[in-house]
Amino acid sequence: MYSINQHPRLLLINPWIVDFTAYDFWSKPLGLLYIASLLRQRGYQIDYIDCMDRYVPELLKTQNRTFPETDQDGMGPFYKVNISKPKMLQHIHRNYNRYGIPEEIFYEKIKRIRKPDAILVTSIMSYWYPGVFRVIELVKKHFPGCPVILGGIYAILCYQHAVDFSGADYIINHFKISHLAELLNNITGVQTKQVLLNNDLQHLDCYPYPAWDLYPNLDYICLIISKGCPFRCSYCASYLINPDLEFRNPHHIVEEIVHWKEEKGINHFIFYDDALLVDARQHFIPTMKELKKQNISINFYTPNALHAGLVTQFIAQLMIENGFKRIWLGFETADYELQKKTGAKIDNQTFKKAVDILLKAGFSNKQISAYILIGLPGQSFKSVIDSIYFVIGTGVKPYLAKFSPIPGTIIWNQVIKEYGWQKSVDPLWHNDALMPYHSPFINHQQYQQIKMMIQHFKV
């Protein structure tokens, strides 16, 4: 049992990405940073390694750089090393890479860390699990006997796979922080009053700010004003990961933005919300009105896509006035039948109306992109081409989003049937990069035609 003056140590790790392609599209492990802040607030000492941090000094030294390559919006390429493809991916004629800091830099980092009482490893895309497994293998080798706890999106969606193959001692298949706290209490012996109790975490507003101070250098900060999503799109797992919809207090959101602007000089803020404009009168609009009063110069981005049907002239005007620089709209397809099958949250007329509103408010067509899904079960080559032409006709840029089959989603059983898979498919096959190789509806040649079509489009 630890005394009140003894603070157990935890090592938190964001693992490598292992994939055919990856880019720092404003990518940070926001959930893990919330956990770090919560645990530190309750007395734990936190060590942190983000394998995807492009600012790691040792990494920059190997590249003969002072700063990483970064565009005006804060994005940039990850360092990568070509590695051997798993056997089941040998037929894919593309390079397979480990993105992030080199293994030797990771190993040097853990050698400098005092043995922790527990190690927490997060996970994101299910098909990135090889990077997760490698981190777990290395830390267990260096810290024998130290319990490893695996959580995150892969652990939730592919729980049994993680139990069977990850090597972690504990798998957390939900985002209930109080359960993690109870587990850590059992492992470390922290006294009860140091444990995160259920009544500490009734609302998002009870959470401290994410532990962004763990990064010496940042180009952007990711935000949420809500968690969960009220929609049930057939291809999306958002409701499986966060089944309940909850919003933060607008005043608290503005306080956080101002804090990071003043504390770290951050200019780029990225909304991670899946439902940013839902119930906007109570949440988004008051947030933007309050932020406008602060009169600060910052940039906002919406890579998770706005629901086009919720865009109004008033909302668009608030976005212009508060520094929104790039807007992504969810569209998916212009095919009426597919729109109905995937959730019926958008139609062509509503999408065009949203684009017109944004343009009228003052956004340029270069600032607006529309996600088009490609590879949905039953989606033909012609359907994709028609969708691209429709978006181009509205004056904005189409942005391809390759379909990734996710277990537990409404569409999953249809994927299993039409792709001819077994239900126990390896998560590597969830990779959206495999779409043109596995889809029975769009072949690789057609996919290349679609890519070229979009690449040559100029707004």
C-alpha positions in Angstrom: 0.0 0.0 0.0 1.3 3.4 -0.9 1.3 6.1 1.7 -0.3 9.5 1.1 3.2 10.9 0.2 4.2 8.2 -2.1 3.0 8.7 -5.7 3.0 5.7 -8.0 4.4 6.2 -11.5 2.6 5.4 -14.7 4.1 5.3 -18.2 1.6 6.3 -20.9 2.4 5.5 -24.6 0.9 6.4 -27.9 2.2 3.6 -30.3 3.5 3.7 -33.8 1.2 3.6 -36.9 1.9 0.6 -39.1 0.3 1.1 -42.5 0.7 1.6 -46.2 0.3 5.4 -45.7 0.0 7.9 -42.9 0.2 11.6 -42.5 -0.1 14.0 -39.5 -3.6 15.1 -40.4 -3.9 16.8 -37.0 -3.4 13.5 -35.2 -3.0 13.4 -31.5 -4.3 10.8 -28.8 -6.8 13.2 -27.2 -8.3 10.5 -25.0 -4.9 9.4 -23.6 -4.1 13.1 -22.8 -7.4 13.4 -20.8 -6.5 10.2 -18.9 -3.0 11.6 -18.2 -4.4 14.8 -16.8 -7.1 13.0 -14.7 -4.6 10.5 -13.2 -2.0 13.2 -12.5 -4.6 15.3 -10.8 -5.2 12.3 -8.4 -1.6 11.9 -7.5 0.0 9.7 -10.1 3.3 10.7 -11.6 3.2 10.5 -15.4 5.9 9.6 -17.9 4.8 9.9 -21.5 6.0 8.7 -24.9 4.3 9.6 -28.1 5.8 7.5 -30.9 4.1 9.8 -33.4 5.5 13.1 -32.1 7.3 14.8 -35.0 9.1 17.2 -32.7 11.2 14.5 -30.8 14.7 16.1 -30.8 16.5 12.8 -31.5 14.3 12.2 -34.5 14.9 15.7 -35.9 18.7 15.2 -35.4 18.6 12.0 -37.6 16.8 14.1 -40.3 19.3 17.0 -39.9 16.4 19.3 -39.1 15.7 21.9 -36.4 11.9 21.7 -37.0 9.7 19.1 -38.7 8.3 19.7 -42.1 5.0 21.4 -41.5 2.5 23.3 -43.6 0.8 26.6 -42.8 -2.1 24.7 -41.1 0.1 22.6 -38.8 0.1 19.3 -40.7 3.1 17.4 -42.0 4.5 14.0 -42.9 5.5 11.4 -40.3 9.0 9.9 -40.4 8.7 6.4 -41.8 10.7 3.1 -42.1 9.8 0.5 -44.7 9.1 -2.9 -43.0 8.0 -6.4 -44.1 4.3 -6.8 -44.9 2.4 -9.5 -42.9 1.8 -12.6 -44.9 -1.9 -11.9 -45.5 -0.9 -8.5 -47.1 1.8 -9.8 -49.4 -0.4 -9.5 -52.5 -0.7 -5.7 -52.0 1.9 -4.1 -54.2 2.6 -1.1 -52.0 5.3 -0.4 -49.4 4.3 -1.1 -45.8 5.8 1.2 -43.2 6.2 1.9 -39.6 5.5 5.6 -39.0 6.9 7.6 -36.1 10.1 7.7 -34.2 12.7 4.9 -34.9 12.7 1.9 -32.6 16.1 2.8 -31.2 14.9 6.2 -30.1 11.9 4.6 -28.4 14.2 2.2 -26.6 16.5 4.9 -25.5 13.5 6.8 -24.1 12.2 3.8 -22.0 15.8 3.2 -20.7 15.8 6.7 -19.2 12.5 6.1 -17.5 12.3 4.8 -13.9 10.4 1.5 -13.8 6.7 2.4 -13.6 4.0 0.7 -11.5 1.9 0.2 -14.6 2.1 1.0 -18.3 -0.9 2.3 -20.2 -0.9 1.8 -24.0 -3.6 3.4 -26.2 -4.7 2.2 -29.7 -6.5 3.9 -32.5 -7.2 2.2 -35.9 -7.9 -1.5 -35.5 -5.5 -2.3 -38.4 -2.7 -0.4 -36.8 -2.4 -3.1 -34.1 1.1 -4.3 -35.2 2.5 -1.0 -33.8 0.6 -1.5 -30.6 1.9 -5.1 -30.2 5.5 -4.0 -30.8 5.3 -1.4 -28.1 3.9 -3.9 -25.7 6.6 -6.4 -26.6 9.4 -3.9 -26.0 8.1 -2.5 -22.7 7.5 -5.9 -21.3 11.0 -6.9 -22.2 12.5 -3.8 -20.6 10.2 -3.7 -17.6 9.6 -7.4 -16.8 6.7 -7.9 -14.4 5.3 -4.5 -14.9 1.5 -4.7 -15.7 0.6 -3.4 -19.2 -3.0 -2.0 -19.7 -4.3 -1.7 -23.3 -7.2 0.6 -24.1 -8.4 2.7 -27.0 -10.5 2.1 -30.1 -8.8 -1.1 -31.3 -9.3 -2.6 -27.8 -13.0 -1.7 -27.8 -13.8 -2.8 -31.4 -11.6 -5.9 -31.4 -11.6 -6.9 -27.7 -11.2 -10.7 -28.2 -8.4 -10.2 -30.7 -6.6 -8.0 -28.3 -7.1 -10.5 -25.4 -5.8 -13.4 -27.6 -2.8 -11.7 -29.3 -1.7 -8.3 -27.8 0.4 -9.5 -24.9 -1.2 -6.9 -22.6 -2.1 -8.0 -19.1 -5.4 -6.1 -19.0 -7.6 -5.0 -21.8 -10.0 -2.0 -21.3 -12.9 -2.3 -23.8 -14.7 0.9 -22.9 -14.0 4.6 -22.0 -15.2 4.4 -18.4 -12.4 6.2 -16.6 -13.6 5.1 -13.1 -13.1 1.4 -14.1 -9.5 2.2 -15.1 -9.0 4.0 -11.8 -10.3 1.0 -9.9 -7.9 -1.3 -11.8 -5.0 1.0 -11.1 -6.0 1.1 -7.4 -5.8 -2.7 -7.3 -2.4 -2.7 -9.0 -0.7 0.2 -7.2 -2.5 0.1 -3.8 -3.3 3.8 -4.0 -5.5 4.9 -1.1 -9.2 5.2 -1.8 -9.4 8.9 -1.7 -6.9 9.1 -4.5 -9.0 6.9 -6.8 -11.2 8.5 -9.5 -14.7 8.0 -8.1 -17.8 7.7 -10.2 -19.2 10.9 -8.9 -16.0 12.7 -10.0 -16.8 12.0 -13.6 -20.5 12.7 -14.1 -19.9 15.3 -16.8 -17.3 16.3 -19.3 -17.0 19.6 -17.5 -15.6 17.8 -14.5 -12.5 16.8 -16.5 -9.3 18.8 -16.3 -7.8 20.1 -19.6 -5.9 17.4 -21.5 -2.2 17.1 -20.6 -0.9 19.1 -23.6 2.0 20.3 -21.4 3.5 16.8 -22.0 4.5 18.1 -25.4 7.4 20.6 -25.4 6.4 21.7 -28.9 2.9 21.8 -30.6 1.6 23.1 -33.9 -2.1 22.6 -33.0 -4.4 21.5 -30.2 -7.4 19.2 -30.6 -10.8 20.0 -29.0 -14.1 18.5 -28.2 -17.3 20.3 -27.3 -19.1 16.9 -27.1 -18.7 13.2 -27.2 -20.9 10.7 -28.9 -23.1 11.1 -31.9 -26.9 10.8 -32.3 -26.7 9.5 -35.8 -26.5 5.8 -36.7 -24.7 5.8 -40.1 -24.4 2.2 -41.2 -20.6 2.3 -41.8 -19.7 4.3 -38.6 -18.6 2.9 -35.2 -18.8 6.2 -33.3 -21.8 5.2 -31.3 -20.1 1.9 -30.4 -17.1 3.8 -28.9 -19.1 6.6 -27.2 -22.8 5.4 -27.0 -24.0 8.4 -25.0 -24.2 12.0 -26.4 -22.9 14.6 -24.0 -22.0 18.3 -24.3 -19.6 20.6 -22.5 -20.5 24.0 -21.1 -19.7 26.6 -23.8 -18.1 28.9 -21.3 -15.6 26.1 -20.3 -14.7 25.5 -23.9 -13.9 29.1 -24.5 -11.8 29.2 -21.3 -9.8 26.2 -22.6 -9.2 27.8 -26.0 -8.1 31.1 -24.4 -5.9 29.1 -21.9 -3.9 27.3 -24.7 -3.7 30.4 -26.8 -2.1 32.3 -23.9 -0.2 29.4 -22.3 1.4 27.9 -25.5 0.7 30.4 -28.2 -1.4 28.0 -30.2 -3.1 29.3 -33.3 -4.5 26.1 -34.8 -7.5 24.4 -33.0 -8.9 21.2 -34.4 -12.5 20.0 -33.6 -12.6 16.3 -33.1 -16.4 16.2 -32.6 -18.6 13.8 -34.5 -21.6 16.0 -33.9 -20.3 19.5 -33.7 -23.5 21.2 -34.9 -26.0 19.0 -33.2 -28.3 21.1 -31.0 -26.2 24.1 -32.0 -28.5 26.7 -30.3 -27.5 25.3 -27.0 -23.9 24.5 -27.6 -22.0 25.5 -30.8 -23.7 28.9 -31.2 -23.2 30.1 -27.5 -19.6 28.9 -27.7 -18.9 30.9 -30.9 -20.7 34.0 -29.5 -18.6 33.8 -26.3 -15.4 33.3 -28.2 -16.1 36.3 -30.5 -16.1 38.5 -27.4 -12.5 37.4 -26.6 -11.3 39.0 -29.9 -8.4 36.6 -30.3 -6.8 35.6 -33.6 -7.0 31.8 -34.0 -7.8 29.2 -36.7 -10.3 26.4 -36.6 -10.6 23.2 -38.6 -13.3 20.5 -38.9 -11.6 17.3 -40.2 -14.3 15.0 -38.7 -16.8 16.6 -41.0 -19.8 18.9 -40.3 -23.4 17.6 -40.8 -24.3 19.6 -43.9 -28.0 19.6 -43.0 -27.3 21.5 -39.8 -25.4 24.4 -41.5 -27.4 27.7 -41.3 -26.5 31.2 -42.5 -26.1 32.3 -38.9 -23.8 29.4 -38.0 -21.7 30.0 -41.2 -21.4 33.7 -40.3 -20.2 32.8 -36.8 -17.7 30.5 -38.2 -16.3 33.1 -40.5 -16.1 35.6 -37.7 -14.3 33.2 -35.4 -11.5 32.1 -37.8 -12.6 28.8 -39.3 -10.1 28.2 -42.1 -11.0 24.8 -43.6 -14.3 23.1 -43.6 -15.1 19.4 -44.3 -18.6 18.4 -45.0 -20.0 14.9 -44.7 -21.6 13.9 -48.0 -20.6 10.3 -48.7 -22.6 9.7 -51.9 -25.0 11.3 -54.4 -26.7 8.0 -54.9 -30.2 8.3 -53.4 -30.6 4.6 -52.6 -27.2 4.5 -50.9 -28.1 7.7 -48.9 -31.1 5.9 -47.5 -29.2 2.7 -46.7 -26.3 4.4 -45.0 -28.4 6.5 -42.6 -30.4 9.1 -44.6 -28.8 12.1 -42.9 -28.1 14.0 -46.1 -29.5 14.4 -49.6 -28.2 16.2 -52.6 -30.4 19.3 -52.3 -29.5 19.7 -48.6 -25.8 19.4 -49.3 -25.9 22.0 -52.1 -27.8 24.3 -49.9 -25.1 24.0 -47.2 -22.3 24.8 -49.7 -24.2 27.8 -51.0 -24.7 29.1 -47.4 -20.9 28.7 -46.7 -19.9 30.5 -49.9 -22.4 33.3 -49.3 -21.0 33.7 -45.8 -17.6 34.4 -47.2 -15.8 31.1 -47.4 -13.9 30.4 -50.6 -14.5 27.2 -52.5 -10.8 26.3 -51.7 -11.7 26.2 -48.0 -14.5 23.7 -48.4 -14.1 20.0 -49.0 -16.7 17.2 -49.1 -16.0 13.6 -48.1 -17.1 11.0 -50.6 -17.1 7.4 -49.5 -15.7 4.9 -51.9 -16.0 1.1 -51.6 -19.3 0.8 -49.8 -21.0 -2.6 -50.3 -23.2 -2.3 -53.4 -21.6 1.0 -54.5 -20.8 0.9 -58.2 -18.0 2.7 -60.1 -20.6 4.9 -61.8 -22.1 5.8 -58.4 -18.8 7.1 -57.2 -18.2 9.0 -60.5 -21.6 10.6 -60.3 -21.0 11.7 -56.7 -17.7 13.3 -57.6 -19.3 15.2 -60.5 -22.1 16.3 -58.2 -19.7 17.7 -55.6 -17.6 19.4 -58.3 -20.8 20.9 -59.6 -21.4 22.7 -56.3 -18.0 24.3 -56.7 -16.1 22.6 -53.9 -13.5 19.9 -53.8 -14.3 16.2 -53.4 -12.2 14.4 -50.8 -12.0 10.6 -51.1 -12.8 8.6 -47.9 -12.1 4.9 -48.6 -14.6 2.6 -46.8 -13.2 0.7 -43.9 -15.2 -2.3 -42.7 -15.6 -2.1 -39.0 -17.0 -5.0 -36.8 -20.1 -4.1 -34.9 -21.4 -1.6 -37.4 -24.8 -1.9 -39.0 -23.2 -2.7 -42.4 -20.7 -5.3 -41.0 -22.7 -8.4 -41.8 -23.4 -7.2 -45.3 -19.6 -6.7 -45.8 -18.9 -10.3 -44.5 -21.5 -11.7 -47.0 -20.5 -9.6 -50.1 -16.8 -9.7 -49.5 -16.9 -13.5 -48.9 -15.1 -13.1 -45.5 -15.3 -15.2 -42.3 -16.7 -13.4 -39.2 -13.4 -13.8 -37.4 -11.5 -11.7 -40.0 -8.1 -10.4 -38.9 -8.3 -6.6 -38.1 -5.6 -6.0 -40.7 -8.4 -6.5 -43.3 -10.2 -3.5 -41.9 -7.6 -1.3 -43.6 -9.2 1.1 -46.0 -6.1 0.9 -48.2 -7.3 -2.7 -49.2 -10.6 -1.4 -50.6 -9.6 -1.5 -54.3 -8.0 -4.9 -53.8 -10.9 -6.6 -52.0 -14.0 -4.8 -53.1 -16.2 -6.8 -55.4 -17.7 -3.6 -56.8 -14.7 -1.3 -57.6 -11.4 -2.7 -58.9 -7.9 -1.3 -58.6 -7.9 0.2 -62.2 -11.2 2.0 -61.5 -9.9 3.3 -58.2 -6.8 4.8 -59.9 -9.2 6.5 -62.4 -11.1 8.0 -59.6 -8.0 9.2 -57.9 -6.7 10.8 -61.0 -10.0 12.5 -61.6 -9.9 14.2 -58.2 -6.2 15.0 -58.3 -6.8 16.9 -61.6 -9.8 18.9 -60.3 -8.9 22.5 -59.5 -11.2 24.8 -57.5 
